[in-house]
Amino acid sequence: QRHAPHCRRQDHRHANQFLPIEGMNNKQYVASDVAHHAQYGMVPQQYPLTQMVAATPLPSGGQQMAPQGYGMQQAWQPQSNVGNAQPFPPEVQGAKVQQAIPPVLKASVLPTAQQYDVPMTVIDNMDAYAGDQPRDKVQSVAASHPVVIVSKSHCPFCIEMKRTFRELGVETHILETDQMPGGDKLLAGAKELSKHKTVPMAFIKGEFVGGCDAVKALQSKGLLQDKIHDLVRRTQVTGAEQLETIREIPPPRGKAVNPLFWFPNTVNNWVVRLTGLQVTILCALSIVYREERAGWWIAAFLLIDFFTRLVVGSSLSLLGMLATVLTAPIKPDFKPGAPKQFAAACGTMFSLIGSCCFFTEHYIPGACVMGGLLGAAGLEAFLDFCLGCVFYGLGIRFKLIPAYVYRIYANSRQETVEAWEYEHLPSNAPVPEKVDTDPSSEIAPKYKK
């Protein structure tokens, strides 16, 4: 009924017959419906996959109304020879018609929205900024530009922060400390100024707002948009171009990737460190009892546990489940899962080599391998230093691992934090008060006691 006056019927089933079937093109319709269209003199007209701003006049004098969204839309144009239209022959009833539909009209010329080019300027000359010390130089840069990012070109979190501000339409100035002379001193000055240990560091209107996790948290709460609302470059209509009627124009999207298998994007660092402590103890026992079967089976158990954590994380690992229970009272320290999975893969390889050496009675090589695993697990447990993560970062730096590997973690971490806080922290909601809205009423007096 919303397409044309000639399309009115009394039954409700007809409304769905004029909607396009997903996955079908303009020549694939059920023959019975096409016969009905021919009987009433209707010709299908497809619209460009662009939101129209006004009705477009048709050659017959009618008007096609603007579709309400994207996707394939169908409208129906009355013909002058309604009375002379003939239905399709019976042999095509119930089949998909290939050539029965008249040709589609040409695409209309419609205005299209284009985004302003948002400049991202890399600062390579610090002589233009005031200050003698690196800290003062960084402070001068932050005060001179609305948004400044202290970055390293190969850091995936720096890349994600740049992408965030670019998509928000904010002009950004960047200090690539690994590509400019004196970059190490500037990085040290930025750390001294911001009291932040790692890159990236974001400054908005001269104020330090945090690293990638902090910026993403502000964005998810809407506070980042409040800080930069007057810096955003708006979208404008710059011209018109002719669009194909049935060719979909996908929006630009960044790449993202999950860890392999069923490993989570976000892990609790307390669980990881306690698991590392258990691995340290078991590795020491396997070295001490390397010439006995007990030491061999300890190494084999570590192999199975590392492989389980490689595939699904700590959810099915005995050591991981024990660490999860013991750290339950502590607020989680969420970290990206991808480098921890790489560390689990390294542990799987070391424990496999150690087990093979023990079971083949090559005790000294096996003890050396298990000693290396003990050292790496000890660094994780006692110093919160992940040796596997260091090599994972080198893989990103030398482009062996894609830089967008942390994108899902960076964009979902705040949601994970809020979900945990909602489940475990008190809401501090006020106690409900009893209010009698009608004291004079005698209805259900028992509910007023």
N, C-alpha and C positions, 0 to 999 in steps of 0.2 A: 504493500500500500504506500510505502514511502518513496517508491521509485517512479511511478507514473500513474495517472488516473485509470488507465486501461488495465492495470494489474490488480484491481480489487477483486477479492473473492470472499466468500463468507467463511470458508474453513480456515483454521489456523495453520494447517500444514503448508499452505502456499507461501507463507512468509519465509520459511526456510528454503524453499525451492529457488528463490531468486538470489540467495547468498552464494558466493563462490565456494567451491569445494577445494579444500586445501590440497595442494600438490597437483591440481589440474590446470592446464593452460586454457587459452581462450577458444580452442577448438574441441575440447573434450567436455561434453555435456551429455547427460542422459537424454536419449532420443525423445522420450515422452515429454520432458520439459521443453525441449527445443520445438517440438510440434506445437505445444501450447503457445510459445512465444510467436511462432509464425502465424498461428491462428489469430492472435491479437495484434499482429503487425509490429512486433518488437525486434529491434536490432541491438545486439550487445555493444556497449561502448566501454572500453577500458580507459582508466585514468592513469596519468603518470604517477609514479611512486613518490609524490611530493605533496605536502599539505597545500591545498589551493587556498588562495585568499579571497576569491570572488567566484561567482558563477560564470561559466564560459558559454557563450551563445553557440547553439548548434545550427547546422545548415538548414534544418527544417523549421527553425524559428523557436524551438523549445530551449530549455536551459538544463544543463547538468549541474547538480548541486555539489558543493565541495565535500569530499569524503572527510570523515572525522579522524582518520589516523592513517598510518602507513600500511602497506600491504596491497594486494590486488583487490580493487573495488569494481563493482559492476553497476551500471545504470542502464536504463532502457528508454529508447527513443521512439516515439510514435511515428509510424509511417502513414503516408497518405492513402495507400491502397490496402486499408485494413480489410475491406469487404472482399477483395480479390485474392487474399492470401490463402494458400493451400497447405494443408498439413503434410508432413513427410509420409512417404509410402510405408505400408505395414512392414516391409522387410527390414527397415532400419529401427523398428520399435525395439527397445530394450538393449540396443547396441550403442557404442560410443561413436558419435558423429565426427568425422574428420574434415569434411569440406562443406558442410551444410551452412555454416555460419558465414554471413557476409563479412568482407574484410573490415578490419578495425580502422577507425579514423586515425589520422595523424596525431602525434602528440602535440599538445598545446605548448606554447612558449611561456614558461612560468618563471617568476623571479625566484632566485635561490639565495639562501643565506650563506655567507662566507665569513670565516673567522678572521679577525685581525691577526697579523703575524706578531706573536709575542716575542720580543727580543730577549735573549739570554746572553749577557755580555760576560766574557771571561777577562778578568783584570790581570794584565801581565806587567804593568808598570806601576810600582808603588811610590815613585818619586813625586807624583802629583798629590799625595796625601800627607797630611801633617803628622808629626811625631818622629821621635828619634829611636824609640824602642819598638820592637815588633808588636808588643801589646798595644801601644799607642797608635801604631799604624792600622792595626785591625779595628780598633775603636773608631778611628777616623773614617775608614771605609764604611763601617756599619752606620755611622751618622750621616754619610754623604748620599746613601742610596736607600730606597724604601725597603728592599729585600736583598739580603746578602747571605750567601751560603759558603761556608768554609768547607772545602770538599777535597776528595782525591778522585781522579778521573776514573779509576778502575773499581772503586768501591760500589757495590750494588745498592747499598742503602743511600749513598749520595745520588746515584742515578735515579732511584725511586723518588727522592725528595725533589730533584729537579723536575721530574715528570709531573709531580703533584702540583707544583707552582705553575708549570707551563699549562697544564689542563685547566687550572683555575683562572688563567689569563692574566698573570701578574708578571711584570717585567722584573727580571732577576739578575743580579750581579754575582759572579762566582769567583772565588779564590781557589784555583786548582793548585794546592800546595805541593803536589808531586811533579808539576810541570813548570814551575816558575823559579827563578833564582832566589835563593834564600827562603824557599818554601818551608823547610824544616823549622827555621826560626819563627816564621809567621805562624806555623801550626802550634808551636810551643806558646807563642804569645796569645793565640786564640784560646788555648786551653787555660792559660792563666786568667784571661779576661772572663771566660764563661764558666769556669770551674767544671767543665765538661771534658771527659777523658778521650773521647773518640769522635771521629767525623761520621756524619756531617754535623755542622753547627749552623743553625738558622737564626738570623737577626732580622727582625721586622721593625722598621722605623727606629733603628738604633738599639732595640731591646732584644736580648737573647731569649729565645722561646724554647730551645731544646734541640734534641737530635731527631732522627727520623721517627722513632716511636712516639716522642712527645708531640711532634707535628701531626702525625696521623691521629693521635688521641684528640688533639684540638679539632681536627677536621671532622672526626666522627661526632663530636659534641656540638658542632656548629660554631665553636669559638674562633676557629681560624678564619672563617668567612667574615666574622665580625671585625677582626683585626685588619683585613685587607679589602674590605668592601669598597673603599674609595680608591683602591689601586687596580681594580679589575678592569680590563679592557673589554668592552661589550661587543656583542655580535651585531653586524649590520647587513642589510641587503645591498649588495654592490652591483648587481646586474641581473641578467637573465640568460639562460641557456636552454637549449632544447634537450629534453630528456626522452629516453626510450620508454615506451608504455609498459613493457613487461620485464624490464631489466632492473633487478633490485640493486640499490646502491648501499652497500654495507657501511655502517659507521666505522671510523678508524678505531682500532683497538690495539692496546699493547699486548705483548706476549707475557704469558705466565705459565708456570709449570709446577706440578706437585712433586714431592719426593717419590721415589720408586716404591712399587708395591703398595702396602697399606700403612706406610710410615706417616705419622702425623706431621702437619706443617708447624705446629707449636708444641714444645716440650717444656716440662718443669725442670729447671736447672738444678733444684735441690735433689730431685730424684736421680738425675744424671750423676751428680757428685757422690751421693750415697752408694749408687751402684758401682761407681769407680772405686770406692773404698772397699766394697766387698770383693771386687775383682783383684785389687791389690793384695788382699789377704789370701785369696785362693791361689794366686800366682806364686806367692811366697811359699805356700804349703806344697804346691806342685814341684817347686825347685828343691825344697828340702827333702821330699820323698820321691825324688826323680827316679831312683833305682828300685822303687817298690810300686806295686800295682795301684796302690792308693793314689800316688802322684800322677800316674797315667790317667786314671779315671777322673781325677780333678781337672786335668787339662781337657779331657774329652767333654766333661760337663760344661766347661767354659766355652768350648767350641759350639755346643748346642745352644747355650744361652745367648752367645753373641749372634748366632745366625737367626735366632728367634727375634732378637731386638732389631736386627737388620731388616727383617721383613715387616714386622707389625709394631715395632717400638716396645715399650715396657709393659704393654697390656697382657701379654702372654708369657713374658720372661719371669722365671722364678725370682731372680735377683731384682728385676724391675718391679715386680709386684710387692716384694718385701720392702723395697725402698719407698714405694708409693704409700704403703700403710704407715711406715715410720715417719714420713714427712707430712702426713695429712694435717697435723695441727699447725703447720707453718704456712704462711701465705706464699703461694707459688711465685717463682721467679721465671717468667716465661721467656724462652729463647727460641730461635729458629730451629726447625727440625732437620733441615737438609744437611748441615755440616755434622750433626750428631749421627745421622745415618751413615755418613762417610766414615766417621770414627768407628762406628760399629762394624763396618765392612773391614776396616783395618784390623780391628780386634779379631774378627772371624778368620782373617788370613793368618795372623800371628798364632792364634790358638790352634789352627789346623796344622801349621808347620810344627809347632811344639808337640802336638799329639802324635803326629807321624814319627817324629824323632824319638819320642819316649817308647812308643809301641814297637819300634824297630831297634830299640836299645842303643840309640845314639844319644846318650844322656847329656853330654856336654853341649852339643849344638842345641838340643832341646831346651836346656837350662838357659842358654844365652838368649834364645828367642823369647822364652817366657819372662826372662829378666827385662827385656825391652818392653814387653807388654805391661809388666809391673811398673816400670818407670813412667810410662804414658798414663796409666790409670792413677798412679799416685799424684802426678801433676794435676790431673782433673779433680781428684778428691780433695787434696789439701790446699792447692793454690788456685783452683778454678781456672786452670790453664789447659785448654783443649789442644793437644798437639795435632790431632787429626783435622781440627778446624783451621789450623795454620796452613796445612797443606791444601785444604779445600779452598782457602782464600787465594793461595798461589795459583790454583787451577783457574779461578775466576780472573785473576790478574793477567795470566797468559792466554786467556780466552779459550781454555780447554773446557770450561763450564760456563754456560750462559749467564750474563750479568743479571737477568731478570728472575733468577732462581728464588730470590727472597720476596718477590712481589706479593704473593698470596699471604705470606706471613705478615708482611708489613701492613697490609690492608685489613687483616682479620685479627691482629693481636689485641686491639682495644676491645673488640667484641668478646674475645675470650676472657679478657680481664673482667669486663663488666658482668659476664655470665657467672664467673666464679664469685664475684662480690655479691651478686644478687642471691646466690644460693647459700653462701656461708656467712655473710656479714649481717648484723641486725639492721632492720630498715629504719629504726627510730621513729616509727609512725606514732602519732598521738593516740592515746587510749580513747575508744569511742565513748561518747557521752549519750546518756539516755535523755531524750527530749520528748515531752508530751505535747504534740502540736495542737490538741484540742482537749483541754482538761474537762470541759463541760460534757463531753460525749460519754455515754454509758455503754458504747459498743465495745465488746471484748475487754471488760475491765481487768481480767486476769493478766493481760499483756502490759498493764500499766503499773503492776506491782513492782 
